[in-house]
Amino acid sequence: MILLLLLMIPFAGGFLAWAAERLGKGVPRIAAAAVLLADLILACLIMFPGSHPLPLTYTHEWVPRIGISFHLACDGLSLLFVILTAGIGFAALAAPQGASTHHEGLFHANILWTVAGIIGVFLAFDLFLFYVFWELMLIPMYFLILLWGQGSPRSAGIKFIIFTQVSGLFMLLAILILYFNAGAATGVYSFDYNRLVMHGGPSRVLWWAMIAFFVACCVKLGIVPFHAWLPDAYCAAPPAGSILLAGVMSKTGAYALLRFMVPLFPAQALPFSRVMMLLGVVSILYGAAVAIAQTDLKRLIAFSSVSHMGFVLLAIGAWNEPALQGAVVQMVSHGVIIAALFLLAAHLEAHLHTTDMDRMGGLWESAPRMGLIMLLFALASMGLPGLGSFAGEFLTLVGSLRNSVALTAGAAAGGILSVIYALSMMHRIFQGASHGPMIPDLSYRKAAIFALLSIAIIGIGLYPRPIMGAGAATITALQRAAPSLSFDPPSPGVLP
């Protein structure tokens, strides 16, 4: 039942935050923070050694006639991302409210329902249930963009929902093909992951199913050329929405590739692995190059996300232990880095009423604490040794080098480009001559959340072993399901 609690606390908490609006201004925010803190503590208690032996499972029949069950499961990998989701959700509440003061209770309810949907993606082990959560998390995010967005929220929201909904239908098609393929082979029709993972094989129809599944994941991940919705949505969403979108929702695409696509389609993944690696490198280079050309801070951060997620796709395409460990570390560290950067952008926008870096400059003099924090996360974004992103990208490059020297060299070049846009961002905002008014520095209360994010990114960089250890058993099991992306049949019961 503890897995059900992880899911139900933010879902029920959304109604609590909505109802709390009548108690006064600021109460919904406090209620949402309490709900997410409770979920974060519960998830951390599960992770604590000896508290709850993993994996944990919860199964309840839902529609047994067609093989649908409410099957939740949690191992070290999924629990790691549940903790990340609750933590980033809590950090998102520290963003300036802006337009969210309008219908404050409903705003925070949509934040909590988005978190509940994302957690559901990480816990679902029935593929139909997984698809339900995959689509469910989009609805509150769409309303966050449409009702509380900035700039052009209507066009950004429509683009966001069209890209994600259409790609979601591709995923549903792939799941149905797997369902009928396994049912025809065994006579048992079920959406349960452990049943479906045993019945991959060389088949033309499964090729198309894998492509459909892959496209759906790449849209969420923001991989080139499926990224067209991403900059507009990241910039138009309210600050808390941008943090959730970039910090954790994008990770659902990577998680689905790692957990579901390759093990479900092992025979198709071998010849497709080079395509995944190539698209990863293209995203790394394209995202970094376009980030360099940006004058808007939020668009620069958005395209840097495209670049960093390219490393994750490169690692999954390589499919060996160092690369997959690097993918996990990269996803967690990127979630922390991008949340901090969007949070800083929100504070700058709240004071300057713009995110145009050409209208900034010289802000270190009036806001040294903010400048120091921005410098730390800019260095982390460019992969400085000792900070979180370096560990993930280094392991990814080590793993991908076993598969392709040329693609690894291309990815490394993307790391060089990240130095340019990260240092350029710092110079244009905090150094040089001032082009606008001075701003007040972060209060110590506001700086506290950045201190926690800073401790997290430094901790990951200096000692990534706990994150690697949390996902190690699952990565080994996933490699048994698709050993070296070979045509070997998957082992049964590889996951909870």
C-alpha positions, 0 to 999 in steps of 0.5 A: 500500500505504500506505493499507492500512498506515494501516488495518492498523496499528491493526487488527494493533496491537489484537492486539499490545495484547491479547497485551501484557497478560501482560507486566505492568500498563500495558504494553497502554496503552504498546503502544496509544499506540505503535501510534496514534503510528505511524499518526499519524506515517504519516498526517502524512507523507502530508500533508507537501507533496511526499511523496505526491501525492494522491489515493492509491488502492489497489484489490484485487478482493474479490467480482468476480462481484457488483462488490465490490472492496477499494477504498481512496482518500485525498484531502486531506479523508479524510486530514484525518479520518484524522489527526484519528482517530489523534490523538484516539485517542492523546489518549484513552489519556491518560484515567484508566483506571478500570474499564479496569484489568480485562482491560486488554489487551482494553480497549486492543485494542477501542480500536484496533479502533474506530480501525481501523473509523473510519479504514476509513470515511474511506478506503473508496470501494467502498460495500459496503466502506464499509458493512462499516467503518460497522458494524464500528466499532460492535462494539468500541465496544459492548463498551467500553460494556458491559464497561467502562462506568459508571452503566448500561452495559447499557441504554446499550449496548443503546440504542447498538447498536439505534439504530446497527444499525437505521439501518445497515440503512437505509443498506444498503438505500439502497446496494442501491437505488443498486447495482441502479439503476446496474446496470439503467442500464448493465448493469454491477453495481458498488458502486464509488463513482465508478460509482454517483455518475454515475447519480443522477436524479429517481426515486421509489425514489431519494427513499426511498433518500436518506431512508434514507441520511440517517437513518443519517448523522443517527443517528451525527451525533446530530441531533435527533430521532435523538439519543436514544441519544447522552447515555446512551452518552456518559455510560456509556462509559469515558472513552476510549470517550466521547472516541472516540465524540464526537471522531471517530465522530460525524464519520463521519455528517457525512463520509458526508453530505458525501462520499456522500449529496449527490453520490449523490442530487443530484436529491433533495438540492435540495428536501431541502436546506431540511429539512437546514438546518432540522434543523441549526438545531433541533439547535443550539437544542435541544442548547444549551437542554438543555445549559443545564438539565444538572447532570451535566457529561458530559451537558452536554458530550453535549448541547453536541455535539448543538448543535455538530453541528447547525452541520455539518448546516446547512452541508451543507444550504447546500452552498456553498463557505464553508459546506462549508469551515466544516463541515470546520473545525467537524468538526476543531475540535469533535473537539479541543474535545470530546476535551479536555472529556471528558478533563477530565471524566474527571480530575474524576470520578477524584478526586471520584467524581462528575460532578454539578456541584452537588457541585463548586465552588471547585476553581480554588484547588486545581487552577488548571492544570486550571481554566485548561485548562477555561476555554480549551476552554469559550471555544472551545466557545462560539465565541470569536474566535481559537479553532477553533470560531469559524472553523467556525461563522462560515464556516457562518453566512456560507454559510447566509446565502445560502440563508436569513436566518431559519435563519441567525438561528436558528443564531446564537441557538444560539451565544448559548445556548452562552455560557450553558452554557459559562460556567455550567459554569466557574462551577459547577465552579471558582468559588464556594463548595466543595461537596466535597473539594479535588483535586490539580492536573494533573501536568505529564506529564498537562498535556502532552496538554492542551497539545497539544490547546490548541495545536491549537485555538488554531492552528485558530482563528488560522490555519484555512487549512491545514485549509481547503486540505486539503479545498478540492480535494475540496469543489470536486469534490463541488460539481461532483457536485451543483452548487448542489444543482441537478438538473444531472447529476454529472460523472464521475470527480469523486473518486479 
